[in-house]
Amino acid sequence: MDNDSIVGILNELVETCRDGQEGFKEASDNVTTQDLKNFFLEMSRERAQFLGELQNQVRGYGSDPDNTGSTAGALHRAWMSIKGTLTGQDDKAILAEVERGEDSAVKAYEHALKERLPISCRPMVERQYLAIKTAHDHIKLMRDSRSVKAGR
């Protein structure tokens, strides 16, 4: 795989992590319970760390990392903000929206891992993928438990 292809894949993950970092921050601003606020802030920090790691890899290939999130991510965060306002900051609805964002992140990483990434970055991408998949599954469980508590 040539450097341009590697950088392209890594920059897609840069966008994904930036979207996640900002999305989790937005979610933390819209939920009502402190445990969710803390969890979302921790996930935002984790995505910032992943973002830095990916940016360093891109620089290692002699390129500049993308410095903006995706348009889809910006729209997703705006929708989440509006939904938080319109639903009276319903935590279950916000969890569902965060899960949807995490679905996109999992897919982006799965796509990247289908490629022949070099040994210099593949273990990092695999580690980040596992953390993102774990977060996704935890968010789904939290959403489901709130559905049960609500009797739905």
N, C-alpha and C positions, 0 to 999 in steps of 0.2 A: 504494500500500500504506500503511495507517495505521500510526502509531507502535506500537500494541500488537502488531500482527502482526510488525513488524520486531523489536521487543524479544523476542517469543516465539521467533523463529528464532535470534536472537543468543544468547538464554539456553540454547537447546538445544545450541548450539556451545560455550557456556561449560561445560555439563555434560560434553560430549564431551571437551573439552580437559582438564578436571579429572580425568576418568576416565583419560585417557591419561597425564597427569602422574603420577598415583598408581600406575597400572598399570606404567608403565616403571620407576618406583622399586622397586616390588615385584619386578619381573622382575630388576632389577639385584641385588637381595638374594638371589635364588635361583639365578642362574647360577654356573657354576664357573670360567669363563675371564675373564681380565681384559679382553680386548678386548670381550666382550659386556657386561660390567659398565660399562665406559666408554661404549660406544655407548648402552646403555639410560639411563644417567645424562644423557647429552647430549640424548637424545630427551625425557626428563623436563623438562630445563631449557627446551628449545624449546617444549614444550607449556605450560609456565608462562608463557613470554613471550606465546604466542598467547592464553592465558587472560587476561592483563593487557590486551592489546589489545582483546579482545572486551568485557571488563568496562568499559573506558573508552568504547567505543561505546555500550553499554547506558546508561551514565550520561549520555552525550551526548543520549540520547533522553528524559532525565528520569526514568529508572527505576533501580531497584536490581538489580544482577546477582544471579543465583542464586548461593548460596554453598555448595551441596552438589553432589556428583557424583550420578549416577543410581544407582538401586537395582541395575540390571543391572551397572553398573560395579563396585559393591562386591562383588556376588556373583562376578563374573569374577575380581577380585583375590583373593578368598578361595579360589576354586577353584585359581587359579594357585599360591597359597601352599601349599595342601594337596598339589597335584600335585607341586610342587617337593620337598616333604618325602617323599611316598610313592615318588617315582621316583628318589630319591637325587640330586635336583637335575639331572636329565637336560636338558642344554641344548637338544637338539633338540625335546623335548616343550614346553619353555618357549617356544622360538621359535614353535612351532606355535600355542600359546595366545596369544602376543603378536600374531601375524599375524591371528588371529581377532578380537582386539580392534581391530586396525587396520582390518579389514574393516568393522566397525561405524562407525569414525570416517570412513572414506571415504564410506560410504553417507550419513551425517549431513550431510557437506559437500555431496555431490551433491544431496541433497534441498534444502538451503538455496540452492544455486546455481540450482535450477529456479525459484525464486521471483524476483519482481521487486524485488530488493534495490536500494536507492538508491545512487547513485554515491558517497555518503559512506562506505559500508562494503563495497560489492561488491569493489573491488580487493583489500582486505585479506583478505576471505573467499577469493577466488580464489588469492591468494598462499599462504595457509595450506593450502588444499586441495592445491595442487601439492606443497608440502613434505610433507604427510601421505601423499599418494599415492606420492611418491618413497621415503619411509621404509617404507611398506607393501611396495613392490616390493623394496627392499633386504633387508628382513626375510625375505621369501619366498625370495630368492636364498640368504641365509645358511642358512635351514632346508633348502632343497634340497641345498646343498653338504654339509651334515652328513649328509644321507641317503645321498648318493653315497659319502662317506668311510666310512660305516658299512656299505656294501655292500647297502643296501636300496633 
